[in-house]
């Protein structure tokens, strides 16, 4: 029977939440620099935004819409819950199954506080979607999809034995966040640095969640042997 021990929560705070605070501080510092002393970076990034604006086509518009939706909150949460349920069904390891959930939760928390602290304006583009109430930095769509799919990539690399299936899932999990980021740029929602910051947020949160599990698994192993 799955039980949450006090040490699980303690290690989560030490090995995921505390480093997450450091990650927030670093990303907030970068965001504030972009919003202040380094605001000249906007000029270079605006050229990229203009290029995407000028090269929109009837072919790529719907494709970008689909790719962008992979980073929507409801899609990320839905895919995550399905993944958690499947992993739990296959392994009966609750700690292993909640790794993606921890990753996206940590990412979302950091993202929300970053938008409040940095408050960066969205790029001067013709938006193709209604902008959410959060600021431009970092990209929440990119961060959420990266946290989810990179955590699943790490899990696939560690547990899936069939080479073809492991490579297939790892490739898909690596490509999806990249497509989301490009789609957000194409649709005029973010600067390049917003997307990059979102990816960093997602990758680090996925690694922190994964490492939390590995530490707990190592800690539990001697106890299971004695039992």
Buried (B, 14 or more C-beta within 10 A) or exposed (E): EEEEEEEBEEBBEEBBBEBBEEBBEBBBEBBBEBBEEEEEBBEEBBEBBEEBBEEBEEEBEEEBBEBBBBBBEEBBBEBBEEBBEEBBEEEEBBBBBBBBBBBBBBBBBBBEBBBEBBBBEBBEBEEBBEEEEBBBBBBBBBBBBBBBBBBBBBBBBEEBEEEEEBEEBBEEBEEBBBBBBBBBBBBBBBBBBBBBBBBBBBBBBBBBBBBBBBBBEEEBEEEEEEE
